[in-house]
């Protein structure tokens, strides 16, 4: 019954996320699940920075090289940032598919199933194709471990990324939109050469993964800017933090090389290979590229000072705020099918769509929520840049409308109802897991369900998230009751935040915390929330149950509850 209900839910949202999925693991999946999974264990401090603490990409580059560099077989759009990466990637990929390109999309993490991370023209990879891609990568990855014992074995994410790239190449993909997993500079997806990178996109930057990305907004921005490549365009979404905006633009201008001449046997040949650390140029953290391992120098073990040569990356920076802005039609934010008004500001978007600067057009977004307006603006701008580069030649206004209306992702302001209680509360399932995302979610929910419609909150989070900031943001909803609970993170309880910690964060950060009751699971919390709302009508209808706090909380609700579309 659960599988049937889930299939109905996804088909209604245009994509059957379970089509072709198997509950039995093939040999490729068995191998994948045997690998170290940082999503399950947590990421080491500094792992995403371009420093000696960062992930070593040597094995990833060797793995891809031995597979024939499948990422060179198609053009790539590489997306980094903190907020909206997955939604922006999905929208852009959908637009490209509507324009006639065979388009792949690689995002993480997943909500319902691993398959949703790898899409081809909007459809998740089947179990058969996923297992085949993993089987293709497995012997090469295992051989690399034996040949290079000094390197740690490829991780779960590295092997899955290589499998996705190989799948896209084998499928004859024209364009793939790739979301980074962590940061950018030292992420396993950061394997594109300038010739194969159509453009980079940086979505709004916040403070998520702060410890893994250096501890400051500037270091986070520098890590995210690691996806930039010399001469390739950068589409920059509006940045809520001025410091992040300035750092990204600065990273797009400067690239440093270490001159190794004068030290016997070390000569730079013009190729680009990341050193193990970054250096400071004035007040700007610059990326350092050379052909030697500069770890000993930066560790202070050599008694010489190299000359730092500054070159221009020459990344054309296209600011989304200069090109397009979106807003809902009057009253439209309260209706999921309401159109957005797109105002064309810049020449790039105008030229790509055959419009004039100042024109206004209507678009229907497939994903609901006020925050999706910004993501759609970024996707539209990126599509226009691809058109100006001659890559998305089939882009039309109608194709853009079709692509945006078709774009879907589970766990993004997803409206559902309990199948056994269809006249009861609406469930909103959303994977918001940062204070900024929770603030956007709260604003979207209250616009869609104005007071006095009562809200009950089911909240579960990973242990490394900012529970205080999330609770403060969600407190604006003034829920009648809050149900902290616990979910596994990537199949393990090791990274789950205890319900008691969530309860304490709520009571400490919300001025009028109301009723707070811990529950053992998402399923139990939703049932208790339904019962609580049954006695609180206040003229506001059956009310809303909001399940949020992490993608894993959203996934638990969608997998374990018997849901139908609302």
Buried (B, 14 or more C-beta within 10 A) or exposed (E): EEEEBBBBBBBBBEBBBBBBBEEEEBEBBEBBEEBEBBBBBBBEBBBBBBBBBBBEBBBBBBBBEBBEBBBBBBBBBBBBBBBBBBBBBBBBBBBBBBBBBBBBBBBBBBBBBBBBBBBBBBBBBBBEBBBBBBBBBBEBBBEBBEEEEEBEBBBBBBBBBBBBBBBBBBBEBBBBBBBBBBBBBBBBBBBBBEEBBBBBBBBBBBBBBBBBBBBBBBBBBBBBBBBBBBEBBBBBBBBBBEBBBBBBBBBBBBBBBBBBEEBEEBEBEEEBEBBBBBBEBEEBBBBBBBBBEBEEBBEEEEEEEBEBEEEEBEBBBBBBBBBBBBBBEEEBBEEBEBBBBBBBBBBBBBBBBEBEEEBEBEBBBBBBBBBBBBBBBBBBBBBBBBBBBEBBEEBBBEBBBBBBBBBBBBBBBBBBBBBEBEEBBBBBBBBBBBBBBBBBBBBBBBBBBEEEBBBBBBBBBBBBBBBBBBBBBBBBBBBBBBBBBBBBBBEEEEBBBBBEBBBBBBEEBBEEBBEBBBBEBBBBBBBBBBEBBEEBEEEBBBBBBBBBBBBBBBBBBBBBBBBBEB
